[in-house]
Amino acid sequence: MPSLDYDVLVIGAGPAGSSSATRTAAAGLKTLVVEKETFPRFRIGESLLPCGNALLRETGAWTKVEAAGFIPKYGASFHLADGSADKEVIFANGLIPGLDQTFQVERSKFDALLLDHARETGATVRTATTVRAISSDAEGHRITLESANGNTPTQVTARWIIDSSGRDQFFPSELKRVLDPSPFPKRVAIYNHFTHVARAEGMAAGHTVIVRLPDGWFWIIPIDAERTSVGLVTTVEAMRNARLEPAEFFDQSVASSSKLRDLMTGAQPVMSFHVTSDYSYFRRELASPRLILAGDAGGFFDPIFSSGVYMACHSAKSAAELVVRAHRANRPLTTRECLRYTRDFKAHAGVFQKLIAAFYDNASFSVFMCPRPPLGLAPTITSIVAGHSRLTWPMWWRFKIFLLVCRLQQRFTLVPDLSIATTAPVPATPPAVA
């Protein structure tokens, strides 16, 4: 493969793909982005984390994000379904300074902004184009592309591939075949955009609102002056046992919660409901000598702490830096570099994984929701909720103590236990045909 069309092929134009392409193009590598959909297109995951702001500044996209008119986000609020307990997390109160604020974004607009920025930086972009096959050798890859217009498939060559295509499996990939065992039960998300959802006043109007249910939780995220993203996350088992259609199960879950009834009275959906299931996964290996998985292509645990876009941009930076360094040295990635990339990605995700596990455990959730958690641990947890998952020593030992308190809470009452039912309410309407 002596002469190649591109230095880098980036598959997928979400935040991971666009950020990767911006970085490689800015470094002088001839970069092609291939995206199966046409932008703008609908996506969930509308809540950014303050720790991701710096990553967007590095690519030059942050000033465009600031000018886009997105809703400022200064924190989040957590509530029990019956309204008996609540907690506000303000990012400015965290242990790490400089993580005071970010934005709630409409993903169709945000993702298009990042893709346009990659194009302006020098990347070539092909939308409505799907990767169907890849053949590789020691020098690079030959990629078969299929256009949505039905034209004859074409081939391009590239030295490197950064796969940011999420869970899609449009072509055989060795890296995507083997998964780590999932630490969580299978869950499903049911979501829509609504108008007329109640909002708080002042700075809290831009908060992500989380309402904890017996078998799951709701997110409520304002995305513009009128529309709000609202989603239910529950277990596949609870969904199956209810024997309701997704929209009916969503409505029943709202009706079962006094907090949600207060927020959703008069709310109107603006489109059909979407359903995503089995989204908790992680690939065993995330890099090979000339191919790297970034963003959701590598793995994703749970949307509860809005880590998706941050992890996409973080992994994009790591992947692009590896590619640029190896390309300039005219060599593939070493085994050590591949292992380090995988370890770093999973170490960042692992911090969120531990906090996610605490959220779903009733005893640990009582510790999380405690207005004054023991030993002054709140600022550390606030910084992690803000996305700071690279734990400095002051954060590391405090987070370890938080997890220890959570374990002890399962046997001893160190903080007041919250009253959280263990089963979902019985459907108030006759079950639908499964």
Buried (B, 14 or more C-beta within 10 A) or exposed (E): BEEBBBBBBBBBBBBBBBBBBBBBBBBEBBBBBBBBBEBBBEBBBBBBBBBBBBBBEBBEBBEBBBEEEBBEBBBBBBBBBBBEBBBBBBBBBBBBEEBBBBBBBBBBBBBBBBBBBBBEBBBBBBBBBBBEBBEBEEEBBBBBBBBEEEEEEEEBBBBBBBBBBBEBEEBEBEBBEEEEEBBBEEBBBBBBBBEEBEBBEEBBEBBBBBBBBBBBBBBBBBBBEEBBBBBBBBBEEBBEBBBBBBBBBBBBBBBBBEBBEEBBEEBEBEEEBBBBEEBBBBBBBBBBBBBBBBBBBBBBBBBBBBBBBBBBBBBBBBBBBBBBEBBEEEEBBEEEBBBBBBEBBBEBBBBBBBBBBBBBBBBBBBBBBBEEBBEEBBBBBBBBBBBBBBBEEEBEEBBEBBBEBBBBBEEEEBBEEBEBBEEBBEBEEEEEEE
